[in-house]
Amino acid sequence: MTPSLDKLNVVILAAGKGTRMHSQKPKVLHALAGKPLLHHVITCAKQLDPNKIIVVYGFGGEIVPQAFSNEEITWVKQEDQLGTGHAVQQALPYLDHAGVTLILLGDVPLVDVEACKQLLDQAQSQLTLMSVKKADPTGYGRIVRNGEGKVQAIVEHKDATETQRAIDEVNTGIMAVPNGHLVSWLSRLTNHNSQKEYYLTDIVRMAVADQVPVHAQVTSDEWNVTGVNSKRDLSTLERIYQRRYAERLLAQGVTLADPARIDVRGDLQAGLDVEIDVGCVFEGQVTLADNVRIGAYCVIKDASIAAGTVIASYTHIEQTRIGEACRIGPYARLRPGTELGNDAHIGNFVELKNTLVSEGSKINHLSYVGDTSVGKHVNIGAGTITCNYDGANKYRTVIGDDAFIGSNSQLVAPVTIGAGATIGAGSTITQDAPENALTLARARQTTIAGWKRPQKKPR
């Protein structure tokens, strides 16, 4: 029976501890671009539209599957780590017999979808491997070819002769195998080697012996097949990932002050003539419309920013929708649940949370406004606080259109400030303030004659 790519199985090997990571966390859960290494591999697998994805896990126990509880994945536990061949053996009961299995590695996060497709195109009747040529192949399994250039075997470094160690073409661990052959070959694996492990790579010798063609596809991009074995490896691949993302943004027309100083930990969608200064971090889903400008060292997470808005330096934004032509920052903090209408101004050291600020309103200095609905063309003076929490429950403040809140005011929720109302500076408002009126709430000013400041006592 000819293997069918309609029944593509993807097996991801993710059982290793990662001793050189010096961490109690399973290696595949360490983050690259804000997502676990395994997340990147699963994302690649899903783009291939497989019939099923099988992840072989081990170290860390149930922590790994729990981290991906929202994914449709078959989880298979490898209780004892006895080699790559042993790991794939654990997945055998779940494979479609008439299908093809693509084997990926959970610690190779930059694996390329198109390269995998090319591998699968040749896997219907043969064993296909992805290889790479390395300047220093130390530690890697060598691709051994005969005089005609045909693959004969993969020999692990520790088992290789001096002649074989001189080979610079190495195995990446990524391969595609017709399941009918894979089942047969895995049943014949032995651990007669220096590591006493069951090597998946031994199936190459079996394929040759069974006269099944073996094709090694040499990738030209080493980073796409580079694994993470240490924190140094992780940091190196992080910069590769970020630089590539920056190059894609540049190709789309985004202006980056320095492509080496931007971090995207999710998905960043940008319109025309977007400008991003140095040191910015984008997390989750972020959309920047046309002519948005982002100042230096901003952190923006799960936010939508409409056309013409300017975000000044050191501003933090999370789960917020911002309208057109707004002016935000510097040093502003917009917390989850905040929404700004067009032409809103939020200035330095202003914090908003779960707040609607309508069109044309301004909160320019040193204020906290939480659980509040701010109408249109409102001016909120410096040092204003909406007191939304009584120690047990939160309450909402409503400020009508065209209201003016004087500096250093406290609005104690639940409270409503009517449209056109003015609140005198320094007021503590505990009751609703009527429309189009001045409301004050201050204690009487008192002067005590002859009062002297305390003096420091001599030592």
C-alpha positions as a printed NumPy array, in Angstrom:
array([[  0.   ,   0.   ,   0.   ],
       [  1.324,   3.435,  -0.93 ],
       [  1.644,   5.694,   2.135],
       [ -0.784,   8.616,   2.129],
       [ -0.026,  12.191,   3.113],
       [ -3.737,  12.471,   3.856],
       [ -2.742,  10.572,   6.974],
       [  0.258,  12.595,   8.006],
       [  1.399,  11.94 ,  11.554],
       [  3.79 ,  14.344,  13.243],
       [  5.75 ,  12.939,  16.176],
       [  7.541,  15.538,  18.285],
       [ 10.246,  14.277,  20.635],
       [ 10.113,  16.341,  23.812],
       [ 11.078,  14.023,  26.647],
       [ 14.583,  15.237,  27.475],
       [ 15.618,  16.974,  30.679],
       [ 18.151,  19.346,  29.178],
       [ 20.849,  18.95 ,  31.821],
       [ 22.943,  21.806,  30.436],
       [ 20.027,  24.215,  30.919],
       [ 20.703,  23.963,  34.689],
       [ 17.01 ,  24.266,  35.439],
       [ 14.221,  22.289,  37.082],
       [ 11.969,  23.261,  34.176],
       [ 11.704,  20.82 ,  31.242],
       [ 13.855,  22.103,  28.391],
       [ 10.974,  22.337,  25.925],
       [  9.142,  24.769,  28.234],
       [ 11.917,  27.364,  28.206],
       [ 10.747,  30.406,  26.273],
       [ 11.897,  31.77 ,  22.947],
       [ 10.15 ,  34.978,  21.826],
       [  7.832,  34.66 ,  24.808],
       [  6.601,  31.162,  23.923],
       [  7.868,  27.714,  24.983],
       [ 10.264,  26.032,  22.576],
       [  7.708,  23.283,  22.068],
       [  5.053,  25.85 ,  21.127],
       [  7.09 ,  26.877,  18.073],
       [  7.445,  23.258,  16.93 ],
       [  3.741,  22.542,  17.445],
       [  2.916,  25.678,  15.438],
       [  5.051,  24.393,  12.572],
       [  3.374,  20.974,  12.769],
       [ -0.136,  22.472,  12.685],
       [  0.673,  24.383,   9.502],
       [  1.318,  21.032,   7.787],
       [ -2.339,  20.058,   8.437],
       [ -1.52 ,  16.625,   9.907],
       [ -4.029,  13.94 ,  10.743],
       [ -2.614,  13.898,  14.259],
       [  0.202,  15.39 ,  16.327],
       [  1.848,  13.114,  18.877],
       [  4.181,  14.56 ,  21.495],
       [  6.467,  12.214,  23.406],
       [  7.21 ,  13.771,  26.787],
       [  9.028,  12.6  ,  29.885],
       [ 11.054,  14.84 ,  32.165],
       [  8.866,  17.147,  34.217],
       [  5.911,  14.805,  34.086],
       [  2.505,  16.333,  33.483],
       [  3.818,  19.891,  33.468],
       [  4.463,  19.659,  29.732],
       [  0.99 ,  18.517,  28.57 ],
       [ -0.652,  20.882,  31.066],
       [  1.129,  23.798,  29.396],
       [ -0.656,  22.915,  26.124],
       [ -4.039,  21.857,  27.467],
       [ -5.838,  23.866,  24.761],
       [ -4.14 ,  21.996,  21.889],
       [ -5.459,  18.882,  20.132],
       [ -2.45 ,  16.677,  20.795],
       [ -1.918,  13.025,  21.609],
       [  0.451,  12.908,  24.576],
       [  2.642,   9.848,  25.088],
       [  4.897,   9.529,  28.121],
       [  8.388,   8.062,  27.828],
       [  8.969,   6.855,  31.376],
       [ 12.649,   6.034,  30.834],
       [ 14.765,   8.021,  28.381],
       [ 16.49 ,   5.212,  26.486],
       [ 17.224,   7.056,  23.256],
       [ 15.453,   8.58 ,  20.28 ],
       [ 14.446,   5.215,  18.847],
       [ 12.865,   4.23 ,  22.146],
       [ 11.014,   7.567,  22.201],
       [  9.433,   6.991,  18.784],
       [  8.55 ,   3.435,  19.808],
       [  6.24 ,   4.917,  22.454],
       [  4.224,   6.603,  19.685],
       [  3.778,   3.443,  17.574],
       [  0.291,   2.516,  18.868],
       [ -1.045,   5.882,  17.722],
       [  0.32 ,   5.962,  14.165],
       [ -1.869,   5.521,  11.069],
       [ -0.513,   2.401,   9.37 ],
       [ -1.049,   3.723,   5.836],
       [  0.354,   7.146,   6.646],
       [  3.681,   8.939,   6.819],
       [  5.338,  10.143,  10.   ],
       [  7.322,  13.357,  10.209],
       [  9.627,  13.366,  13.217],
       [ 10.409,  16.769,  14.723],
       [ 12.352,  17.764,  17.835],
       [ 10.802,  19.792,  20.622],
       [ 13.998,  21.78 ,  21.189],
       [ 14.434,  22.928,  17.552],
       [ 12.138,  25.973,  17.56 ],
       [ 13.004,  27.572,  14.205],
       [ 12.105,  24.522,  12.144],
       [ 10.878,  25.713,   8.758],
       [  7.451,  24.744,   7.408],
       [  8.498,  24.893,   3.748],
       [ 11.533,  22.697,   4.372],
       [  9.276,  20.147,   6.069],
       [  6.917,  20.208,   3.088],
       [  9.82 ,  19.492,   0.743],
       [ 10.847,  16.59 ,   2.95 ],
       [  7.329,  15.164,   2.904],
       [  7.049,  15.497,  -0.881],
       [  9.666,  12.754,  -1.183],
       [  8.556,  10.566,   1.705],
       [  5.791,   8.515,   0.106],
       [  8.086,   5.659,  -0.894],
       [ 11.409,   6.39 ,   0.789],
       [ 13.079,   7.479,   3.987],
       [ 13.909,  11.191,   3.848],
       [ 16.257,  12.99 ,   6.201],
       [ 17.093,  16.612,   6.751],
       [ 20.834,  17.187,   7.014],
       [ 23.105,  20.203,   7.319],
       [ 26.77 ,  20.855,   6.724],
       [ 28.612,  22.23 ,   9.756],
       [ 32.049,  23.771,  10.004],
       [ 32.464,  21.972,  13.318],
       [ 30.432,  18.741,  13.294],
       [ 31.693,  17.577,  16.708],
       [ 29.008,  15.767,  18.663],
       [ 26.676,  15.212,  15.715],
       [ 25.756,  12.036,  13.859],
       [ 27.516,  11.915,  10.477],
       [ 25.718,  11.223,   7.199],
       [ 27.742,   8.435,   5.588],
       [ 27.422,   8.178,   1.795],
       [ 28.892,   5.682,  -0.66 ],
       [ 31.009,   6.516,  -3.688],
       [ 27.851,   7.33 ,  -5.671],
       [ 26.704,   9.816,  -3.045],
       [ 23.884,   7.613,  -1.763],
       [ 23.181,   7.621,   1.972],
       [ 24.307,   4.41 ,   3.651],
       [ 24.061,   5.18 ,   7.352],
       [ 24.085,   7.75 ,  10.14 ],
       [ 26.904,   7.171,  12.602],
       [ 26.789,   8.89 ,  15.991],
       [ 29.906,  10.864,  16.897],
       [ 30.887,   8.609,  19.799],
       [ 30.677,   5.541,  17.574],
       [ 32.332,   7.084,  14.505],
       [ 35.798,   6.293,  13.164],
       [ 38.323,   9.059,  12.573],
       [ 37.478,   8.971,   8.866],
       [ 33.775,   9.289,   9.58 ],
       [ 34.375,  12.138,  12.03 ],
       [ 35.915,  14.11 ,   9.184],
       [ 32.52 ,  14.191,   7.431],
       [ 30.898,  17.643,   7.723],
       [ 27.351,  16.616,   6.728],
       [ 25.398,  15.808,   9.88 ],
       [ 21.993,  14.568,  10.888],
       [ 19.485,  17.143,  12.182],
       [ 17.147,  14.561,  13.708],
       [ 14.286,  15.629,  11.436],
       [ 13.036,  12.887,   9.126],
       [  9.966,  11.589,   7.313],
       [  9.232,   7.857,   7.149],
       [  6.425,   5.74 ,   5.638],
       [  4.708,   4.176,   8.645],
       [  4.734,   0.653,   7.281],
       [  8.526,   0.707,   7.16 ],
       [  8.832,   2.632,  10.418],
       [  6.943,  -0.005,  12.403],
       [  9.158,  -2.762,  11.015],
       [ 12.421,  -0.933,  11.577],
       [ 11.614,   0.205,  15.124],
       [ 10.868,  -3.403,  16.114],
       [ 14.425,  -4.366,  15.075],
       [ 16.33 ,  -1.664,  16.968],
       [ 19.033,  -2.687,  19.434],
       [ 21.139,  -0.762,  21.944],
       [ 24.504,  -2.246,  20.971],
       [ 26.425,   1.04 ,  21.078],
       [ 28.582,   3.098,  23.426],
       [ 25.557,   4.893,  24.889],
       [ 23.477,   1.732,  25.384],
       [ 20.592,   3.597,  23.766],
       [ 18.141,   2.802,  20.986],
       [ 19.167,   5.148,  18.176],
       [ 16.468,   6.178,  15.743],
       [ 19.24 ,   6.8  ,  13.229],
       [ 19.885,   3.057,  12.983],
       [ 16.813,   2.754,  10.774],
       [ 18.896,   4.218,   7.946],
       [ 21.058,   1.084,   7.826],
       [ 17.892,  -1.016,   7.873],
       [ 16.406,   0.97 ,   4.988],
       [ 19.554,   0.396,   2.935],
       [ 19.506,  -3.304,   3.777],
       [ 15.812,  -3.483,   2.772],
       [ 16.608,  -1.64 ,  -0.475],
       [ 14.363,   1.283,   0.506],
       [ 15.761,   4.521,  -0.975],
       [ 17.207,   7.002,   1.517],
       [ 17.354,  10.668,   0.597],
       [ 19.152,  13.318,   2.649],
       [ 17.911,  16.854,   1.979],
       [ 20.698,  19.294,   2.842],
       [ 19.295,  22.503,   4.298],
       [ 21.089,  25.754,   3.557],
       [ 19.825,  27.415,   6.748],
       [ 21.601,  26.022,   9.771],
       [ 19.537,  28.048,  12.267],
       [ 16.33 ,  26.332,  11.172],
       [ 17.685,  23.01 ,  12.411],
       [ 19.671,  24.224,  15.429],
       [ 18.633,  22.765,  18.765],
       [ 18.711,  24.352,  22.191],
       [ 20.942,  22.585,  24.689],
       [ 21.98 ,  25.469,  26.958],
       [ 20.958,  28.966,  27.983],
       [ 23.629,  30.258,  25.619],
       [ 21.972,  28.389,  22.74 ],
       [ 18.627,  29.818,  23.808],
       [ 19.894,  33.393,  23.822],
       [ 21.542,  32.915,  20.421],
       [ 18.36 ,  31.631,  18.799],
       [ 16.354,  34.406,  20.461],
       [ 18.433,  37.013,  18.65 ],
       [ 18.192,  35.09 ,  15.369],
       [ 14.41 ,  34.943,  15.706],
       [ 14.112,  38.632,  16.589],
       [ 16.412,  39.755,  13.799],
       [ 14.394,  37.756,  11.274],
       [ 11.149,  39.234,  12.569],
       [ 12.662,  42.709,  12.305],
       [ 13.685,  42.005,   8.709],
       [ 10.108,  41.04 ,   7.866],
       [  8.826,  44.286,   9.408],
       [ 11.363,  46.288,   7.418],
       [ 10.309,  44.515,   4.236],
       [  6.698,  45.547,   4.972],
       [  7.751,  49.19 ,   5.255],
       [  7.976,  49.616,   9.024],
       [ 10.675,  52.08 ,  10.115],
       [ 12.833,  50.583,  12.865],
       [ 15.385,  52.862,  14.526],
       [ 17.559,  49.788,  15.129],
       [ 16.493,  46.323,  13.914],
       [ 18.747,  44.761,  16.558],
       [ 16.78 ,  46.4  ,  19.371],
       [ 13.203,  45.215,  19.034],
       [ 11.544,  42.172,  20.615],
       [  8.328,  40.658,  19.297],
       [  6.898,  37.979,  21.578],
       [  3.734,  37.224,  19.678],
       [  2.343,  38.761,  16.5  ],
       [  2.811,  42.384,  15.432],
       [  0.664,  43.752,  12.596],
       [  1.71 ,  47.166,  11.285],
       [  0.172,  49.527,   8.741],
       [  1.872,  52.083,   6.511],
       [  4.482,  54.543,   7.784],
       [  4.728,  53.031,  11.259],
       [  7.811,  54.092,  13.212],
       [  9.274,  52.167,  16.143],
       [ 12.141,  53.474,  18.241],
       [ 14.71 ,  51.343,  20.076],
       [ 14.144,  48.932,  22.926],
       [ 10.433,  48.244,  22.381],
       [  8.792,  44.953,  23.385],
       [  5.581,  43.708,  21.765],
       [  3.751,  40.786,  23.375],
       [  0.684,  38.824,  22.335],
       [ -1.436,  40.285,  19.54 ],
       [ -0.556,  43.901,  18.744],
       [ -1.923,  45.979,  15.859],
       [ -0.429,  49.329,  14.85 ],
       [ -2.428,  51.224,  12.231],
       [ -1.049,  53.702,   9.676],
       [  1.255,  56.471,  10.9  ],
       [  1.544,  55.177,  14.463],
       [  4.764,  56.14 ,  16.188],
       [  6.166,  54.214,  19.138],
       [  8.801,  55.892,  21.302],
       [ 11.794,  54.2  ,  22.86 ],
       [ 11.493,  51.432,  25.465],
       [  7.739,  50.939,  25.344],
       [  6.135,  47.624,  26.318],
       [  2.878,  46.887,  24.464],
       [  0.849,  43.723,  24.994],
       [ -2.413,  42.613,  23.369],
       [ -3.333,  46.082,  22.159],
       [ -4.857,  47.807,  19.161],
       [ -3.587,  51.307,  18.319],
       [ -5.405,  53.294,  15.646],
       [ -3.99 ,  55.57 ,  12.967],
       [ -1.894,  58.612,  13.795],
       [ -1.45 ,  57.876,  17.491],
       [  1.879,  58.677,  19.116],
       [  3.124,  56.618,  22.069],
       [  5.954,  58.404,  23.886],
       [  8.893,  56.65 ,  25.54 ],
       [  8.681,  54.244,  28.484],
       [  4.928,  53.7  ,  28.196],
       [  3.38 ,  50.362,  29.21 ],
       [  0.15 ,  49.262,  27.515],
       [ -1.759,  46.016,  28.091],
       [ -5.126,  44.782,  26.791],
       [ -6.08 ,  48.251,  25.599],
       [ -7.794,  49.758,  22.565],
       [ -6.557,  53.187,  21.522],
       [ -8.324,  55.422,  19.012],
       [ -6.937,  57.683,  16.306],
       [ -4.614,  60.654,  16.856],
       [ -4.109,  60.006,  20.555],
       [ -1.08 ,  61.19 ,  22.502],
       [  0.161,  58.799,  25.186],
       [  3.056,  59.124,  27.633],
       [  5.89 ,  59.322,  28.37 ],
       [  5.843,  57.011,  31.386],
       [  2.135,  56.262,  31.113],
       [  0.6  ,  52.935,  32.094],
       [ -2.581,  51.675,  30.434],
       [ -3.799,  48.521,  32.14 ],
       [ -6.308,  45.869,  31.   ],
       [ -9.8  ,  46.98 ,  30.059],
       [ -8.828,  50.504,  29.011],
       [-10.248,  52.083,  25.865],
       [ -9.411,  55.507,  24.473],
       [-11.483,  57.457,  21.978],
       [ -9.96 ,  59.546,  19.217],
       [ -7.697,  62.464,  20.154],
       [ -7.41 ,  61.473,  23.814],
       [ -4.318,  62.654,  25.687],
       [ -2.788,  60.565,  28.474],
       [  0.347,  62.128,  29.897],
       [  3.325,  61.324,  32.074],
       [  2.877,  59.11 ,  35.133],
       [ -0.816,  58.56 ,  34.455],
       [ -2.247,  55.103,  35.161],
       [ -5.547,  53.896,  33.719],
       [ -7.325,  50.613,  34.438],
       [-10.664,  49.333,  33.157],
       [-11.455,  52.856,  32.01 ],
       [-13.129,  54.428,  29.001],
       [-11.718,  57.816,  27.995],
       [-13.881,  59.372,  25.304],
       [-12.939,  61.587,  22.383],
       [-10.868,  64.675,  23.068],
       [-10.443,  64.128,  26.824],
       [ -7.147,  64.786,  28.595],
       [ -5.459,  63.302,  31.652],
       [ -2.02 ,  64.788,  31.33 ],
       [ -0.193,  64.46 ,  34.65 ],
       [  0.321,  62.213,  37.67 ],
       [ -3.141,  60.655,  38.   ],
       [ -4.768,  57.296,  38.68 ],
       [ -8.101,  56.727,  36.973],
       [ -9.563,  53.254,  37.441],
       [-13.004,  51.742,  36.814],
       [-14.152,  55.004,  35.285],
       [-16.148,  56.236,  32.311],
       [-14.823,  59.593,  31.136],
       [-17.009,  61.562,  28.717],
       [-15.951,  63.73 ,  25.785],
       [-13.695,  66.773,  26.114],
       [-13.065,  66.246,  29.827],
       [ -9.97 ,  67.714,  31.482],
       [ -8.626,  65.875,  34.516],
       [ -5.999,  67.83 ,  36.447],
       [ -2.713,  66.639,  37.885],
       [ -2.802,  64.391,  40.912],
       [ -6.425,  63.29 ,  40.497],
       [ -7.396,  59.882,  41.858],
       [-10.566,  57.888,  41.395],
       [-10.916,  55.972,  44.659],
       [-12.468,  52.817,  43.255],
       [-11.746,  50.285,  46.002],
       [-13.095,  50.212,  49.569],
       [-10.913,  47.315,  50.66 ],
       [-13.412,  44.667,  49.606],
       [-15.271,  45.793,  46.489],
       [-14.662,  48.024,  43.491],
       [-17.01 ,  50.762,  42.307],
       [-17.287,  52.886,  39.211],
       [-16.897,  56.617,  38.628],
       [-18.765,  58.379,  35.818],
       [-17.569,  61.754,  34.529],
       [-19.851,  63.531,  32.064],
       [-18.906,  65.4  ,  28.877],
       [-17.017,  68.696,  29.215],
       [-16.362,  68.261,  32.935],
       [-13.272,  69.842,  34.505],
       [-11.613,  68.097,  37.431],
       [ -9.25 ,  70.357,  39.37 ],
       [ -5.798,  69.196,  40.409],
       [ -5.297,  66.958,  43.445],
       [ -8.939,  65.861,  43.581],
       [-10.194,  62.545,  44.902],
       [-13.386,  61.121,  43.432],
       [-14.664,  58.451,  45.825],
       [-16.673,  55.849,  43.889],
       [-19.47 ,  55.19 ,  43.3  ],
       [-19.902,  58.763,  42.193],
       [-21.105,  60.685,  39.119],
       [-19.723,  64.02 ,  37.959],
       [-22.328,  65.703,  35.783],
       [-21.731,  67.061,  32.292],
       [-20.07 ,  70.461,  32.33 ],
       [-19.35 ,  70.237,  36.075],
       [-16.234,  71.77 ,  37.613],
       [-14.535,  70.222,  40.619],
       [-12.367,  72.666,  42.567],
       [ -8.746,  71.724,  43.094],
       [ -8.003,  69.721,  46.211],
       [-11.572,  68.465,  46.635],
       [-12.583,  65.058,  47.967],
       [-15.892,  64.253,  46.289],
       [-18.057,  61.597,  47.946],
       [-21.446,  62.567,  46.479],
       [-22.646,  63.163,  42.941],
       [-21.694,  66.581,  41.545],
       [-24.418,  68.317,  39.484],
       [-24.079,  69.42 ,  35.879],
       [-22.712,  72.834,  34.949],
       [-21.885,  73.778,  38.54 ],
       [-18.758,  74.289,  40.66 ],
       [-18.422,  71.742,  43.433],
       [-15.887,  72.148,  46.239],
       [-15.111,  69.878,  49.154],
       [-12.368,  71.32 ,  51.36 ],
       [-11.829,  71.813,  55.093],
       [-11.562,  75.393,  56.37 ],
       [ -8.016,  76.771,  56.177],
       [ -6.529,  77.462,  59.595],
       [ -3.356,  79.247,  60.666],
       [ -1.766,  78.585,  64.076],
       [  0.317,  81.584,  65.162],
       [  3.615,  80.929,  66.907],
       [  3.832,  77.276,  65.884],
       [  7.371,  76.026,  65.439],
       [  8.702,  73.022,  63.61 ],
       [ 10.22 ,  70.228,  65.693],
       [ 13.984,  70.435,  65.982],
       [ 16.463,  67.621,  65.766],
       [ 17.804,  66.614,  69.124],
       [ 21.567,  67.1  ,  69.525],
       [ 23.566,  63.86 ,  69.627]])
